[in-house]
Amino acid sequence: MAKKKIVVCGGNGFLGSRICKSAVARGWDVTSISRSGEPTWSSVTSSPNPPPWSTSVSWEKADILKPSTYKPLLQDADAVVHTMGILLEADYKGVLQGKESIWGGLQRAFSATKAGSQNPLERKEGEDLRPQEKDGQLTYELMNRDSAITLAQEASLQKVSSFVYVSAAAGAPMLPKRYITTKREAESTIASSFPTLRNIFVRPGFLYDSSRTFTLPIAFFGSAGNMVNSAIGGRLTWLAGAAVEKPLKADLVAEAVVEAIGDDNVSGVVGTSEIEDLANKAWRRGML
């Protein structure tokens, strides 16, 4: 596999750091973009110390809502990866600070609509994304949808060949419906608006790793739910969504992302079974 240059937006996160690790293992040129630069290692691995591979990554600071801060870093990249979506919005902060009632916070959290930014496709060159919620809240619309569309737009302008968007297999009963609808809107808009990009939409379920011990029991029950759902022909999927999707180890998903970038035949939606196939292909490659 030819050496590539990739840029991972959110590369200091739980999944993003593992994507960087997998790409480094292949000898690729890897740049991570995040607001804080290098990870706080204790939050993404089992050790507070930087792992040896981390010295091979360029840990850059930039703001996903300010394209001018990351645009130069996309130059000459073969692939750009967006891993910066959010699982929960921050409505609880207003409640804890006494600025909003518990009922008001719940109403806002599960409201049918919230604002993102201005239309990213109509954004002027060099223009920042402007949060449209009155308090500047980082909503699903802003982070899961508009930041991804804008990053894909900038990647297309820089003639990047491949764009990976880490989406999700489905929503879940405990999450607002907008969590998954904004991800699907991002996928649809990116696919239709930037035809020169080889778009890859990775849709994993719940991610777990032993370095985050709280994820292990969730993965256990998720696996049990997945087995029950499979045994009854998937009849729980409409109700439980991602809660009955097979949980995946974060390292496995990272390997699949990098393998997908390296395989020009991969494009479009990559679901759980395809993720596992790509990771197995990567594992076999590493054994040669």
N, C-alpha and C positions, 0 to 999 in steps of 0.2 A: 504494500500500500504506500503510495507516494506521500512524502512529507507535506503537511498542510499547515496553514496558519488559521487558527480559530480564535474567536472572541466570545467569551462567555459572560453575558450580562447577568449578574447575580452569582458570579463565580466564587464568592466567599461564603455561600450558603450551604445548607445541608446536602442538596443534590448538586448544586453548581460546583462545589469544591471537588466532588467526586468525578464530575465530568472533566475538570481540569486534570485531575490525577490520571484518569484513563488516557487522555490525550497526550500527556507528558510521557506516559509509558510507551507510546508509539513513536516518540521522538518528534512530535509536532511542536510548532511554535504556538504557545498558549498565552493569551491575555485575558485577565479577569477584570471586569468593570463592576464597581460597587461604590457606594458613598463612603465606605470606611476603609477600602483598600484590602489589605491582607486580613484573613479571618481571625476571629478570636477562636483559637484552635480548640479550646475546651468545649465550645458550643457546637462544633461540627465533627469532632473526633473524640476518642477516649483519652486523649493526652492534651495537656496545655501547651506542649512544645511543638514547634513547626516540624512536620515530617520532612525527610530528605528531599522528596520530589518537589516540595514547595518552592525551592530556590530556582526551579526551572520555569516558574510562572511569573509573568509581569503583572503584579497586583496594582492596578491603576484605580485612582479615585475619580469618579464621575457621577453625575446625577441623571438617572434614566428619564427624568422629566425635563431635562435641559439638553437637547440633542447636540448643541454646540460643544458641550463638555466631553462628549464621547465620539463625535463624528471623525476626528483625526485618527482615532484608534481603529476605525473600521477599514482604513486604507489597506489595500492589498490582501485583505482577509479572504480566505476560501469559504469560510462558514461563520455565521453569527448565531448564537444560541440565546434565547430569552428564557430565563428561569425565575423571573422576579414577580410572579403573581402572589397574591395574598389569599390566605385561607379564611382569616377573620378580619372584619373591619373593626375600627377602634371606637365604636359607640359606647363601650363600657367606661371609657375614660371620663366622659362628661358626667356619668352617673356617680362614679367614685369621687369625683371632685365636687359633687353637689350642684353642678350646673344644669343637671337634667334629672327628671324623675326616673325611677326604674321603669315605669310603664312607658314613658316617653322614649327611653333608650331602646326598649324592646320594639316599640313601634317603628322607630327609625331603622333599627338593625334589620328588621324583616319587611321593610317597606318594599313595594313592588318596583319602584324606580328610584334611582339616584343619579346624580350628574357625574360625568367623567370630566373630560377636558373639552376645549373647543374641538370641532371636528378635525381630527388629525390629518385627514386627507386634504383639508383646505388650509392647513397651516402654512404660513409664509416661511421661506427659507431662513433658518437660524432662529425661528420663533420657539420659545419654550412652550411646554404644555401647561396650561393654566387650570388648576382644579376649580370646578364650577360650584361645588358645595360651599355654602356660606362660611364655613369654618375651615375650608381648605382640606377637608378630610380625604384621606387616601382610600377611595372607594374601589369596589370591584371594577366598575366601569373605567376608572382611571388606570389602575395597575394591571388588571388582567386583560383589559381590552386595548385602551388607547395607547399605553406605553409600548405594547407589543406591535401595534399597527405602525406606530411612529418609528420604532427600531427597524422594522421590515422595510419601511419607506427609505430610511437612511441607508440601509444595507443595499437596497436596489439601486439607489443613486450612486453608490460606490462600486457598483458592478460586482458585488459579492455573488457567488454562484449558488450557495445553499443557505437556507434559513430554517432553524429549528425552533419551534415553539413548544415548550413543555406545558401541555394542557392538562386535562384530567379525564378519567374514564367516565365519570358521571358525577352528579351532585349527591347529596346525602340528606336524610331527614332533618338532621340537626343544623344544617346550613341554609341560609337564604337561597332561594332558587336562582337569584342573580349571580351567585358564585359560578354556576356552570353555564348559564346563558351568556354571560360576558365572555367566557372562554370560547364558546361556540361562535359568537359574533366575531371575535378576533380571528379565528380560523377562517371563517367565510370571507371576511373582508380582505385578509392577507392573500388568500388563494385567488380571489377575483381581481384584486387591484395590482398585484405584482407578478405577472405571468413569467417574467424573466428569471425569477427565483425558483430554485428547486425547494419547494416548501415541504417540511416534514413536521407533522403534528403528532407529538408523542403523548399518548393518553394512558398514563399509569393509574393504578388505584392508590391505596394507602402505601406510603413508603416507610420502611422500618430499618433499624440498625441497632446492634448491641451497644453502640456508643450512646444511644438515647434509650435508656432502659424503659422509659414510659411507653415507647412505641411497641415493645414486645408483647405485652398482654393485648393491646389493641389489634396487633397483627394476628395473634392467636385466635381471638374471637372472630376476626374478619375471615380467616382461613376456614374456620368452622362454618360460618355463614355461607361462604362461597361453596363449600362442599354440599351443604343442604340445598342451596339454590340450584346447583348443577344437577343434583339428584332428582329434583322435581321439575326439570326442564326450564330453569330460569324464570319461574313464575314470580319470584320475589323481586326481580330487578326493577320493575316499575315502581315498587314501593320503597325499597331500601337503597337503590342506586349503588354508589360506591361502597356502601357498608357490606355488600355481598360480592364485591369484586375482589379477585385474588390479590392479597397484599404482596408487594414486591420489595426485595432488599434494595436499598438505595444504590449500592455498588452495581447491582445487576442492571438497573435502569441507566446508570451512567455509562456502562460498557455498551449498552444498546444504542444510546445516543451517538457515541463516537463511532461505532460500527456503521450506523446509518449514514453519518456524514461521509464516511469513507467509501460507501457503496452507492454509486450513481444510479442504481436501479431502484433505490428506496425513495419514495415520495408519498405525499398525502398522509392519511391517518395511519398511525402505528399503534394498534391496541395491545392488550396484555399478551396475547399469544405471539404476536409479532415481536414484541419487546423481548420475550423469552427466547424466541428463535434467533434474534440478532445477538443477544448476549451469549447464547451457546456458540454461535458462529465466531464471536470474538474470543471465547474461551478456547475453542479448537485452534484458532489462529495462534494464540499465545503458546499452545503446546508444541507447535511445529519448530 
